[in-house]
Amino acid sequence: MKTKYTRRLDTAFVVYTAKHIPTGERWLLLGIDTEGDRVCAAGWPPTIGKLSDCETVVELRAMTVEEYHYRRNHFGYNWDQKKTNESEVILKSE
């Protein structure tokens, strides 16, 4: 029997929002890869876009267990690992 988890992760990863410039949509981002210039967006269909195509990237909240499993199952593991209890910023402006 599968257990459904509704709690947040103990050391929760961060969920962001961003404006995706090509579509004009506001995206909920479950992962950011600054080195690979990629973001993964929640929703259907699972979408990977360019970080450079996003603006106004804002930290929203801690990721839920369900969101973590969705990200892992659809997008894999290669995402920046900023956690809510860390103080450094992973998005750097140039």
Secondary structure, 3 states (H helix, E strand, C coil): CCCCCCCECCCCEEEEEEEECCCCEEEEEEEEECCCCEEEECCCCCEEEEHHHEEEEEEEEECEHHHHHHHHHHHCCCCCCCECCCCCCCCCCC
